[in-house]
Amino acid sequence: MDEVTRPVVVELDDEPDAPEPRPVLEPRGRRWWIALLLLVVLVLAVAQVVADARERTRDAALARVPGVLLPLAAAPRPAWQLDADTYDVTVTGGQLLEERVATDGSMQLTQRDVVTGSPGWTTPLLDAADPPLPAAAARYGLDCTDGPALPDRVVCLMHDATAVRTRDGDAAGSSTATSGPATTAGLAVVDTATGRVTDRYPAGSGDTVAAALAVVGGSVVLAAPQPDGIAVWSLDATTGEERWRVHADTGSGGGWLRWGAEVRVVPVGDDAVAVLGAGSQLLDADDGSTLGSAGMLSTVQGVTPDGRALVVEVEGRTRLVGRDLDVDLDGNPVPVAFDDASVPALTLTTGGGLRAWDATSGESRWHAPVAVGTRAGVVLTGRVHVHDGNEVNTLDARTGVVLWDASATELLGEDLRITGVATDGVRLVVTGIDRLGSRAVVVAVDPADGAPAWRTEVPDAAAVAAVEGLLLVWTGDAVSVLR
């Protein structure tokens, strides 16, 4: 029996073409595929987490870009009204601050929830006039602002200049405004969480009364109009200590220029400030030394999206004036309400259509034959959106190629004109008013192709505009917030 079985075993082992015994690996293989599946799920989950984190980072970054609307996921409606004596508004940290000037001349700051309008704290800033104001007179000198170096605080400037408006004959709407000079001014630093005034500093008296301010770094820069220019000085925002004082040669001034309405202070980056009057000067924020001038016959439209330079209109041309930048461009500047920096160093002008320039070198990038009005445009995710009142044009911001266009009738409806374009960082928001000024319409579209997302119509409205990241609508004497 052994002799029979032994050769069989030897032949199987020694045959060169005999197949190898196949190991049984099925259970281990199943485990490998399960592990691979789990790995794929894990990778997808991590990718989604990363994408969500990037989206949150992008949203947070966009929320800090000037001009972006608060998120509007659905068609907004008039949600609540501003106080009747609201002079201006500031939105900071999810709350709205109403700068209010009462008929008796007293000034106060009121905090509201930006979504619901629920009132929070109210802080008195300036007492009523004594003696009382004449019936036709009103105070106007209240201006509040914030800055990155002052978290959870705003700085408010109050001065006591007055304005009186008198009719010019019988023509409808004709009137003349005259101003009474300010005699004193002060600053109040307000904690936005509690409304408590943490500090008060003087801001001029006599012939040198501050009429405008800006927060630059940790300083408050103040400007007072003078007959031959503007007095400018800087205070430490924490202590009120004066850091420097200079005289800016911005030309002569009088009337409204002399007492506040045309004097402005504009931060330029974190280390420079522009003072604007009849002319404009750029000053070093650290010591007040002059860095440059925009000239006397100029109009400052704002600053470049990166904040590094002033955008100045000078006799049909555009100048960019910064600490290390002075670029001259053809055409008038196109104001930009929002720019997400998706195409860096982009500056737009008009002149036979829309022109794009490199803001650093002044070199031309492209020229597109589209009509552009004087209203602000939007730069979002590599696209430029502009309008001329009758049509919205969307172009590739890198090449100038028109991607899509839509008329006011297509976007808003019959007999309406476009008044502005804005964005909440996701959609393009187009505002309009009918030609009788009695109906406002707001629509949101996909910025990629103009596909509609939502539409809001407000009857009996005289105007609608984006202000401080909010959509405001004027109906009669009331101003409502669309949310």
VEXDREN-2710 file (C-alpha; in Angstrom, 1 decimal):
% VEXDREN-2710
k/r/px/py/pz
1/MET/0.0/0.0/0.0
2/ASP/2.9/2.3/0.8
3/GLU/4.6/1.5/-2.5
4/VAL/1.5/2.5/-4.5
5/THR/0.9/5.8/-2.8
6/ARG/4.5/6.9/-2.6
7/PRO/5.1/7.4/-6.4
8/VAL/1.9/9.4/-6.7
9/VAL/3.1/11.9/-4.1
10/VAL/6.5/12.2/-5.8
11/GLU/5.1/12.8/-9.3
12/LEU/2.8/15.6/-8.1
13/ASP/5.6/17.4/-6.2
14/ASP/8.2/17.2/-9.0
15/GLU/6.1/18.0/-12.1
16/PRO/7.3/21.4/-13.4
17/ASP/3.9/22.4/-14.9
18/ALA/1.8/21.5/-11.9
19/PRO/-0.2/24.5/-10.5
20/GLU/0.8/25.9/-7.2
21/PRO/-1.7/25.2/-4.4
22/ARG/-4.0/28.2/-4.1
23/PRO/-4.2/29.7/-0.7
24/VAL/-7.6/30.5/0.7
25/LEU/-7.6/34.4/1.1
26/GLU/-11.2/35.3/0.7
27/PRO/-11.9/36.4/4.3
28/ARG/-8.7/38.6/4.3
29/GLY/-9.6/40.0/0.9
30/ARG/-13.0/41.1/2.2
31/ARG/-11.4/42.8/5.1
32/TRP/-9.1/44.6/2.7
33/TRP/-12.0/45.9/0.6
34/ILE/-13.8/47.0/3.7
35/ALA/-10.7/48.8/4.9
36/LEU/-10.4/50.5/1.5
37/LEU/-14.1/51.5/1.6
38/LEU/-13.6/53.0/5.1
39/LEU/-10.5/54.8/3.9
40/VAL/-12.5/56.4/1.0
41/VAL/-15.3/57.4/3.3
42/LEU/-12.7/58.9/5.7
43/VAL/-11.0/60.8/2.8
44/LEU/-14.4/62.2/1.6
45/ALA/-15.3/63.1/5.2
46/VAL/-12.0/64.9/5.7
47/ALA/-12.4/66.6/2.3
48/GLN/-15.9/67.8/3.3
49/VAL/-14.6/69.1/6.6
50/VAL/-11.7/70.9/4.9
51/ALA/-14.2/72.3/2.3
52/ASP/-16.6/73.4/5.1
53/ALA/-13.6/75.0/7.0
54/ARG/-12.5/76.8/3.8
55/GLU/-16.1/78.0/3.2
56/ARG/-16.3/79.3/6.8
57/THR/-12.9/80.9/6.4
58/ARG/-14.0/82.5/3.1
59/ASP/-17.3/83.7/4.6
60/ALA/-15.5/85.1/7.6
61/ALA/-13.0/86.9/5.3
62/LEU/-15.7/88.2/3.1
63/ALA/-17.6/89.5/6.1
64/ARG/-14.6/91.8/6.8
65/VAL/-14.5/93.2/3.3
66/PRO/-16.0/96.6/3.1
67/GLY/-19.3/96.7/1.1
68/VAL/-20.4/93.1/1.5
69/LEU/-24.1/92.7/2.5
70/LEU/-25.1/90.6/5.4
71/PRO/-26.1/87.1/4.2
72/LEU/-29.5/87.0/2.4
73/ALA/-30.5/83.4/1.9
74/ALA/-34.0/84.2/0.9
75/ALA/-36.0/87.1/-0.5
76/PRO/-35.9/89.8/2.2
77/ARG/-38.8/91.9/3.4
78/PRO/-39.1/95.2/5.3
79/ALA/-38.3/93.9/8.8
80/TRP/-38.0/96.9/11.0
81/GLN/-37.6/100.7/10.8
82/LEU/-34.8/103.0/11.9
83/ASP/-35.7/105.7/14.4
84/ALA/-37.1/108.9/12.9
85/ASP/-34.1/110.9/14.2
86/THR/-31.4/108.5/12.9
87/TYR/-28.7/110.6/11.2
88/ASP/-26.4/107.7/10.1
89/VAL/-25.8/104.0/10.9
90/THR/-22.7/101.9/11.7
91/VAL/-22.8/98.1/11.5
92/THR/-20.2/96.2/13.6
93/GLY/-20.1/92.8/15.2
94/GLY/-23.6/91.7/14.2
95/GLN/-25.2/94.8/15.6
96/LEU/-26.4/98.1/14.2
97/LEU/-25.6/101.4/15.9
98/GLU/-27.9/104.3/15.1
99/GLU/-26.3/107.7/15.3
100/ARG/-29.3/109.9/16.4
101/VAL/-29.7/113.7/16.4
102/ALA/-32.9/114.9/18.0
103/THR/-34.7/118.1/17.1
104/ASP/-33.4/119.7/20.3
105/GLY/-29.8/119.1/19.2
106/SER/-29.1/116.3/21.6
107/MET/-27.2/113.3/20.3
108/GLN/-27.2/109.7/21.3
109/LEU/-26.1/106.2/20.1
110/THR/-28.6/103.3/20.1
111/GLN/-27.8/99.7/19.6
112/ARG/-30.1/97.2/17.8
113/ASP/-29.9/93.6/16.8
114/VAL/-29.2/93.8/13.1
115/VAL/-31.6/90.9/12.2
116/THR/-34.6/91.6/14.3
117/GLY/-34.2/95.3/15.1
118/SER/-34.7/94.6/18.8
119/PRO/-33.3/97.7/20.7
120/GLY/-30.5/97.2/23.2
121/TRP/-28.7/100.0/25.0
122/THR/-28.9/103.8/24.3
123/THR/-26.1/106.1/25.3
124/PRO/-26.3/109.9/25.5
125/LEU/-23.4/111.6/23.7
126/LEU/-24.2/115.3/23.6
127/ASP/-26.8/117.4/25.6
128/ALA/-29.5/119.5/23.9
129/ALA/-28.6/123.0/22.8
130/ASP/-28.7/125.7/25.4
131/PRO/-30.3/128.1/24.6
132/PRO/-32.7/126.1/22.4
133/LEU/-32.2/126.0/18.6
134/PRO/-34.2/128.2/16.4
135/ALA/-37.1/126.4/14.7
136/ALA/-35.4/126.2/11.3
137/ALA/-32.0/125.1/12.6
138/ALA/-30.6/121.6/13.2
139/ARG/-27.3/120.2/14.4
140/TYR/-25.5/117.8/12.1
141/GLY/-22.1/117.1/13.7
142/LEU/-22.2/113.4/14.7
143/ASP/-19.9/110.8/13.2
144/CYS/-19.0/107.4/14.7
145/THR/-16.4/105.0/13.4
146/ASP/-14.5/101.8/14.3
147/GLY/-11.2/100.3/13.4
148/PRO/-9.3/96.9/13.6
149/ALA/-7.2/98.2/16.4
150/LEU/-10.2/99.1/18.5
151/PRO/-12.1/95.8/19.0
152/ASP/-15.6/96.1/20.4
153/ARG/-15.4/99.9/20.5
154/VAL/-16.5/102.8/18.4
155/VAL/-15.3/106.4/18.5
156/CYS/-17.9/109.1/18.1
157/LEU/-17.1/112.8/17.2
158/MET/-19.8/115.3/18.3
159/HIS/-19.6/119.0/17.3
160/ASP/-22.3/121.7/17.7
161/ALA/-22.4/123.3/14.3
162/THR/-25.9/124.0/13.0
163/ALA/-27.5/124.2/9.5
164/VAL/-30.4/126.3/8.4
165/ARG/-32.3/125.6/5.2
166/THR/-34.3/128.4/3.7
167/ARG/-36.4/128.4/0.5
168/ASP/-35.3/130.1/-2.7
169/GLY/-38.4/131.6/-4.2
170/ASP/-41.4/129.5/-5.2
171/ALA/-39.6/126.8/-7.2
172/ALA/-40.3/123.3/-6.0
173/GLY/-37.4/121.9/-3.9
174/SER/-35.2/125.0/-4.3
175/SER/-33.5/126.0/-1.0
176/THR/-30.3/127.2/0.4
177/ALA/-28.4/125.7/3.4
178/THR/-26.3/127.9/5.6
179/SER/-24.2/126.8/8.5
180/GLY/-23.5/128.2/11.9
181/PRO/-19.9/127.6/13.0
182/ALA/-19.1/125.0/15.6
183/THR/-17.7/126.3/18.9
184/THR/-16.7/123.0/20.5
185/ALA/-16.3/119.3/19.8
186/GLY/-15.6/116.2/21.8
187/LEU/-14.9/112.5/21.4
188/ALA/-16.6/109.6/23.1
189/VAL/-15.2/106.0/23.1
190/VAL/-18.1/103.6/23.5
191/ASP/-18.0/99.9/24.4
192/THR/-20.3/98.3/21.9
193/ALA/-21.2/95.4/24.2
194/THR/-22.6/97.5/27.0
195/GLY/-23.0/101.0/25.6
196/ARG/-20.8/102.4/28.3
197/VAL/-18.7/105.5/27.5
198/THR/-15.2/104.4/28.5
199/ASP/-13.4/107.6/27.7
200/ARG/-14.1/111.2/26.6
201/TYR/-11.5/113.5/25.0
202/PRO/-11.7/117.1/23.8
203/ALA/-11.7/117.6/20.0
204/GLY/-11.2/121.3/19.6
205/SER/-12.7/124.6/20.4
206/GLY/-12.7/128.2/19.2
207/ASP/-11.3/128.5/15.6
208/THR/-10.1/124.8/15.6
209/VAL/-13.0/122.5/16.0
210/ALA/-12.8/118.9/14.6
211/ALA/-15.3/118.2/11.9
212/ALA/-14.1/114.8/10.7
213/LEU/-12.3/111.7/12.1
214/ALA/-10.8/108.3/11.3
215/VAL/-9.3/105.5/13.3
216/VAL/-5.9/104.5/11.9
217/GLY/-4.1/101.9/13.8
218/GLY/-4.3/102.8/17.5
219/SER/-4.8/106.5/16.8
220/VAL/-7.8/108.8/16.2
221/VAL/-7.0/111.4/13.5
222/LEU/-9.0/114.6/13.6
223/ALA/-9.4/117.3/11.0
224/ALA/-10.7/120.9/11.5
225/PRO/-11.4/123.2/8.5
226/GLN/-9.5/126.4/8.4
227/PRO/-9.7/129.4/6.0
228/ASP/-6.4/128.3/4.3
229/GLY/-6.5/124.5/4.7
230/ILE/-7.1/121.9/7.3
231/ALA/-5.7/121.5/10.8
232/VAL/-5.0/117.8/11.5
233/TRP/-3.9/116.1/14.7
234/SER/-3.7/112.6/16.1
235/LEU/-4.7/111.3/19.5
236/ASP/-3.8/108.0/21.2
237/ALA/-7.1/106.1/21.1
238/THR/-6.4/104.7/24.6
239/THR/-5.2/107.7/26.5
240/GLY/-6.3/110.7/24.5
241/GLU/-2.7/112.0/24.4
242/GLU/-1.9/114.2/21.4
243/ARG/0.7/112.5/19.2
244/TRP/1.2/115.1/16.5
245/ARG/-0.4/118.2/14.9
246/VAL/0.1/119.6/11.4
247/HIS/-1.4/122.0/8.9
248/ALA/-2.5/120.4/5.6
249/ASP/-2.3/122.7/2.6
250/THR/-5.6/121.7/1.0
251/GLY/-6.6/125.1/-0.3
252/SER/-9.0/127.7/0.9
253/GLY/-12.5/127.0/2.1
254/GLY/-15.6/128.5/3.4
255/GLY/-19.3/127.8/4.1
256/TRP/-19.9/124.1/4.3
257/LEU/-16.2/123.4/3.7
258/ARG/-15.4/125.7/6.6
259/TRP/-17.7/123.8/9.0
260/GLY/-17.7/120.2/8.3
261/ALA/-19.7/118.8/5.4
262/GLU/-16.9/118.6/2.9
263/VAL/-14.0/117.8/5.2
264/ARG/-13.1/114.1/5.4
265/VAL/-10.4/111.9/6.9
266/VAL/-9.8/108.6/5.1
267/PRO/-7.5/105.8/6.3
268/VAL/-5.1/104.6/3.7
269/GLY/-3.7/101.2/4.8
270/ASP/-2.6/100.9/8.4
271/ASP/0.0/103.6/8.4
272/ALA/-1.3/106.5/6.3
273/VAL/-4.3/108.9/6.3
274/ALA/-5.7/111.3/3.7
275/VAL/-7.3/114.6/4.6
276/LEU/-9.8/115.9/2.1
277/GLY/-11.0/119.5/1.6
278/ALA/-10.7/121.7/-1.5
279/GLY/-7.7/119.5/-2.2
280/SER/-6.3/116.3/-0.7
281/GLN/-3.1/115.4/1.2
282/LEU/-1.7/112.0/2.2
283/LEU/0.0/112.0/5.6
284/ASP/2.0/109.5/7.6
285/ALA/-0.2/108.3/10.4
286/ASP/2.8/108.0/12.8
287/ASP/4.1/111.6/12.6
288/GLY/1.9/113.6/10.3
289/SER/4.5/114.1/7.7
290/THR/3.3/114.7/4.1
291/LEU/3.6/111.6/1.8
292/GLY/1.9/113.0/-1.2
293/SER/-0.9/115.2/-2.7
294/ALA/-3.8/114.5/-5.0
295/GLY/-3.9/118.1/-6.1
296/MET/-6.5/120.9/-5.8
297/LEU/-8.8/120.1/-8.7
298/SER/-9.5/116.6/-7.7
299/THR/-12.3/114.4/-6.3
300/VAL/-11.4/111.4/-4.1
301/GLN/-13.6/108.5/-4.9
302/GLY/-12.3/106.2/-2.1
303/VAL/-9.4/103.8/-1.8
304/THR/-8.2/100.8/-3.8
305/PRO/-9.6/97.4/-2.7
306/ASP/-6.4/96.6/-0.8
307/GLY/-6.6/100.0/1.0
308/ARG/-3.1/101.0/-0.1
309/ALA/-3.9/104.0/-2.2
310/LEU/-6.5/106.8/-2.8
311/VAL/-8.6/106.6/-6.0
312/VAL/-8.7/110.2/-7.3
313/GLU/-10.5/111.7/-10.3
314/VAL/-8.6/114.5/-11.9
315/GLU/-10.1/116.2/-15.0
316/GLY/-11.2/113.0/-16.7
317/ARG/-8.3/110.9/-15.5
318/THR/-7.7/108.6/-12.6
319/ARG/-4.8/108.8/-10.1
320/LEU/-3.8/106.2/-7.5
321/VAL/-1.9/107.9/-4.7
322/GLY/-0.3/105.9/-1.9
323/ARG/2.7/105.8/0.3
324/ASP/4.9/104.2/-2.5
325/LEU/2.4/104.6/-5.4
326/ASP/1.5/107.3/-7.8
327/VAL/-0.1/105.9/-11.0
328/ASP/-1.9/107.9/-13.7
329/LEU/-4.6/106.2/-15.8
330/ASP/-6.8/107.1/-18.7
331/GLY/-10.6/107.6/-17.9
332/ASN/-12.7/108.3/-14.9
333/PRO/-12.6/105.9/-12.0
334/VAL/-15.3/103.3/-11.6
335/PRO/-16.4/103.2/-7.9
336/VAL/-16.3/99.6/-6.7
337/ALA/-18.7/98.7/-3.9
338/PHE/-17.1/95.3/-3.2
339/ASP/-14.0/93.5/-4.3
340/ASP/-13.1/90.1/-3.0
341/ALA/-9.5/90.4/-4.3
342/SER/-10.0/87.4/-6.6
343/VAL/-8.1/89.3/-9.3
344/PRO/-5.4/91.2/-7.4
345/ALA/-4.4/94.8/-8.2
346/LEU/-7.4/95.4/-10.5
347/THR/-8.5/99.0/-11.1
348/LEU/-11.4/100.0/-13.4
349/THR/-12.0/103.2/-15.3
350/THR/-14.4/104.3/-18.0
351/GLY/-13.4/105.8/-21.4
352/GLY/-15.0/104.4/-24.6
353/GLY/-16.3/101.5/-22.5
354/LEU/-14.8/99.7/-19.5
355/ARG/-11.1/99.5/-19.0
356/ALA/-9.1/97.4/-16.5
357/TRP/-5.6/98.3/-15.3
358/ASP/-2.9/96.9/-13.1
359/ALA/-3.0/99.1/-10.0
360/THR/0.7/98.6/-9.2
361/SER/2.3/99.2/-12.6
362/GLY/-0.4/101.2/-14.4
363/GLU/-0.3/98.8/-17.4
364/SER/-3.5/98.2/-19.3
365/ARG/-5.1/94.7/-18.9
366/TRP/-8.1/94.9/-21.2
367/HIS/-10.7/97.1/-22.7
368/ALA/-14.4/96.1/-23.2
369/PRO/-17.0/98.1/-25.2
370/VAL/-19.7/98.0/-22.5
371/ALA/-21.7/101.0/-21.1
372/VAL/-20.9/101.9/-17.5
373/GLY/-22.6/104.5/-15.4
374/THR/-21.3/106.4/-12.4
375/ARG/-22.7/103.9/-9.9
376/ALA/-20.5/101.3/-8.1
377/GLY/-19.6/98.0/-9.5
378/VAL/-18.8/94.6/-7.9
379/VAL/-15.8/92.3/-8.3
380/LEU/-16.6/88.7/-7.1
381/THR/-15.0/85.3/-7.8
382/GLY/-13.1/86.5/-10.8
383/ARG/-16.0/88.4/-12.4
384/VAL/-16.7/92.2/-12.8
385/HIS/-20.3/93.3/-12.6
386/VAL/-21.2/96.8/-13.7
387/HIS/-24.3/98.7/-14.8
388/ASP/-25.4/101.9/-16.5
389/GLY/-28.9/102.1/-15.2
390/ASN/-30.4/100.2/-18.1
391/GLU/-28.3/97.0/-18.2
392/VAL/-26.0/94.8/-16.1
393/ASN/-22.9/93.5/-17.7
394/THR/-20.8/90.7/-16.3
395/LEU/-17.2/90.2/-17.6
396/ASP/-14.3/87.9/-16.9
397/ALA/-12.1/90.1/-14.6
398/ARG/-8.9/88.7/-16.1
399/THR/-9.8/89.0/-19.8
400/GLY/-12.7/91.5/-20.2
401/VAL/-14.8/88.9/-22.1
402/VAL/-18.5/89.5/-21.5
403/LEU/-20.0/86.4/-19.8
404/TRP/-23.6/87.5/-19.7
405/ASP/-25.8/90.6/-19.7
406/ALA/-29.3/91.4/-18.7
407/SER/-31.5/94.5/-19.2
408/ALA/-33.4/96.3/-16.4
409/THR/-36.6/94.9/-17.8
410/GLU/-35.4/91.3/-17.7
411/LEU/-34.0/91.7/-14.2
412/LEU/-36.5/94.0/-12.5
413/GLY/-39.6/94.4/-14.7
414/GLU/-41.2/97.0/-16.9
415/ASP/-40.5/100.7/-16.3
416/LEU/-37.8/100.1/-13.7
417/ARG/-34.2/101.3/-13.8
418/ILE/-31.2/99.8/-12.1
419/THR/-29.9/101.9/-9.1
420/GLY/-27.1/99.7/-7.9
421/VAL/-25.3/96.3/-7.7
422/ALA/-24.1/94.7/-4.5
423/THR/-23.3/91.2/-3.2
424/ASP/-23.6/89.1/0.0
425/GLY/-20.5/87.2/-1.1
426/VAL/-22.6/84.5/-2.8
427/ARG/-25.1/86.2/-5.1
428/LEU/-25.2/89.4/-7.1
429/VAL/-27.9/91.7/-5.7
430/VAL/-29.5/94.2/-8.1
431/THR/-31.5/97.1/-6.8
432/GLY/-33.9/99.2/-8.8
433/ILE/-36.7/101.8/-8.7
434/ASP/-39.5/102.5/-11.1
435/ARG/-39.3/105.7/-13.1
436/LEU/-42.0/107.4/-11.0
437/GLY/-40.0/106.7/-7.8
438/SER/-42.9/104.8/-6.2
439/ARG/-41.8/101.2/-6.3
440/ALA/-38.6/99.5/-5.3
441/VAL/-37.4/96.1/-6.5
442/VAL/-34.5/94.0/-5.3
443/VAL/-33.4/90.8/-7.1
444/ALA/-30.6/88.3/-6.5
445/VAL/-29.0/86.3/-9.3
446/ASP/-26.3/83.7/-9.7
447/PRO/-23.1/85.8/-10.6
448/ALA/-22.0/83.0/-13.0
449/ASP/-24.9/83.2/-15.4
450/GLY/-27.5/85.7/-14.1
451/ALA/-30.0/82.9/-13.2
452/PRO/-32.6/84.4/-10.7
453/ALA/-32.5/83.3/-7.1
454/TRP/-35.1/85.5/-5.4
455/ARG/-37.0/88.8/-5.9
456/THR/-38.5/91.4/-3.5
457/GLU/-40.9/94.2/-4.4
458/VAL/-41.6/97.1/-2.0
459/PRO/-44.6/99.3/-3.0
460/ASP/-44.7/103.1/-2.2
461/ALA/-40.9/103.2/-2.0
462/ALA/-38.9/106.2/-3.2
463/ALA/-35.4/104.7/-3.0
464/VAL/-33.5/101.5/-2.1
465/ALA/-29.7/101.2/-1.4
466/ALA/-27.0/99.2/0.2
467/VAL/-25.7/101.0/3.3
468/GLU/-23.2/99.5/5.8
469/GLY/-23.9/96.0/4.6
470/LEU/-27.7/96.4/4.9
471/LEU/-30.4/96.9/2.3
472/LEU/-32.4/100.0/3.3
473/VAL/-35.6/101.2/1.6
474/TRP/-37.2/104.6/1.9
475/THR/-41.0/104.8/2.1
476/GLY/-42.4/108.2/2.8
477/ASP/-40.6/109.5/5.9
478/ALA/-39.6/106.0/7.1
479/VAL/-36.4/104.1/6.5
480/SER/-36.8/100.3/6.8
481/VAL/-34.2/97.5/6.9
482/LEU/-34.7/94.6/4.4
483/ARG/-34.0/91.3/6.1
END
